[in-house]
Amino acid sequence: MTPPDSTPSSSDSSASGAGGERKRILTGVRPTGALHLGHYVGALENWIRLQREYECFFLIADYQVSDYADDFDRVRESVWEVALDWLAVGLDPNNSHYTIESLVPEHAELTTWLGWWTPLGMLERNPTLKSEMADLEARGSVPVAFFNYPLMQVANILMPKAHLVPVGDDQLPHIEMTREIARRFNRKFDREVFPEPDALVGRVARLVGTDGDAKMSKSRNNAIFLKDDEDTVNQKVRGMFTDPTRLRATDPGHVEGNPVFIYHDAFNPDTDEVNDLKERYVAGKVGDVEVKQKLAKAINAFLDPIRERRRYFESHPEEVRAALERGSTYSREVAQATMADVRDAMQTNYLAR
Amino acid sequence: MTPPDSTPSSSDSSASGAGGERKRILTGVRPTGALHLGHYVGALENWIRLQREYECFFLIADYQVSDYADDFDRVRESVWEVALDWLAVGLDPNNSHYTIESLVPEHAELTTWLGWWTPLGMLERNPTLKSEMADLEARGSVPVAFFNYPLMQVANILMPKAHLVPVGDDQLPHIEMTREIARRFNRKFDREVFPEPDALVGRVARLVGTDGDAKMSKSRNNAIFLKDDEDTVNQKVRGMFTDPTRLRATDPGHVEGNPVFIYHDAFNPDTDEVNDLKERYVAGKVGDVEVKQKLAKAINAFLDPIRERRRYFESHPEEVRAALERGSTYSREVAQATMADVRDAMQTNYLAR
């Protein structure tokens, strides 16, 4: 029995394993819950396309969720959920490398060495880290591991000697830090151990939540998950925020920034229907109910094949395990080769003396 | 050919390997140079005694010298120098475990996980770290790895599940931090993965430098090294500071706090001679020259067997390598067993699902 196919063209790509020809991409996600439509629009859609051309390392960064230290069950569960979602959307685990970060403990080893040539101020001045730490402090305390996570991300990228890292504009400083640390290490030991990765800047879309909030997230309870069933989607869409200035269906409404139309644009392939709805909405000639019913239908149609594949893998856990095992094992081999280069450059092969 | 024996009683101890009966001790040194008389009085003397009763893990902490990031040659060289000095003073590598920290990369792995349950404030408030960081900042910048080193020391201690850590009074807060982190981890995962180590508080003597400075150290150029030859020792002792208030040999002198007498007390086993010198010194009846000549003779007599053993091992690098290899390999096995316990407690054996 084979899973329902949703990646017909991935078999066109060269087989993984050797990976000598394709350029390498490193990207990943923190295991903090199942994936939602925001992840799809913001990342997965891109990855599905990129996996054909590049050798992709997809990382489940379980070392980097120390802000969930009090809810470790969730971390554990989420590793599996993320893998299921990736399989469901069609990331091919035989053509890319599903990697559980902690199954490649060389990440911790490389982070330690890189920390020698990373001034503390580089982390302290990181604006993203700063604001995340302020949030964490407000809720309790910041774990040491959290403070170190940006450096671990640098190690994640350098470990497979990734050429490219898909990012949005806002993450460019992070790639700059990676390049800087790679440069320092190479200069110090006078050889190019690490290529300086380039950012693959794309339009990284951010999907608003069902409540119109800037970010879809589990904690805000404004997310539609890739694994949500039809009824759940219908219910969530019914509860969506629309145009707050519009009180009656006969009032002229606003389409710009209106969550239901943002979602229509993202998930309803029937552009005629979407344009018709928009025109009637602006003219006050359609109610929220119809707009939402059509949206729910579109989202369900979009999710149906994903759900079907997810159901398949849920009932075939051995294939999920195999995907994680194959990818993590391969990534560990790559990591061990990189660490051999690192030790060679640093001449820390003390016993070879 | 066997090395000159200086540890006749170490063969009385039970063989290493199983290590099931003897309590475990973890201690170590940072590889920043060859060892000197200060190391001997402050640590080695104790270790030589402890190795008979305990299973000792002697760590060469090469992950923790990031303050020497600009002088990595020295780090590399010092790993070897430390091993030679240990062998020379009679730490038995077949009864204890000479461990190069980075050859057991599990130290980095455990540090990462422990960082989840260590609040940043615990490091930020560490008074020793604070003052060391201030010194480093004055000279340049603090590496991230340096900021993390106290947590790595916790990992060093917990890795072999050490029962005891030899410390001086001033290091008790460090052991308290280790106990606290062990407790947090055990509580979190509801099992005793890590025993809480006890401090083995001893009189940890600190030998003043030849210039009377509180600390003997290479950077202050006030150290007598265990590997110094006779001429070097004679010369260093000739240049030692004595009683600054005494201008002529006929002036009454002070013995208390006088470096030459501190050294006499530490290294001259002929107490009659030492008492005679002290009496005449106080009475203004002996010159610095005689006091120093007798001191140089005593130190050289103390160092002679150490030098002899060192020469042996310098011409038998394969035995040095074997000591480091056997110990590091054994320590890595111990580390892997501990990490298996850690993963088991955390249930991060994702693929076993």
Interface residues (C-beta under 8 A of the other chain):
Chain A: D62 Y63 S66 A69 F72 R76 V79 W80 I100 S102 L103 P105 E106 A108 E109 T111 T112 W113 L114 G115 W116 W117 T118 P119 L120 G121 M122 L123 S141 V142 P143 V144 A145 F146 F147 N148 L151 M152 K188 P317 R321 L324 E325 S328 M339 M346 Q347 T348 Y350 L351 R353
Chain B: D62 Y63 S66 A69 F72 R76 V79 W80 I100 S102 L103 P105 E106 A108 E109 T111 T112 W113 L114 G115 W116 W117 T118 P119 L120 G121 M122 L123 S141 V142 P143 V144 A145 F146 F147 N148 L151 M152 K188 P317 R321 L324 E325 S328 M339 M346 Q347 T348 Y350 L351 R353
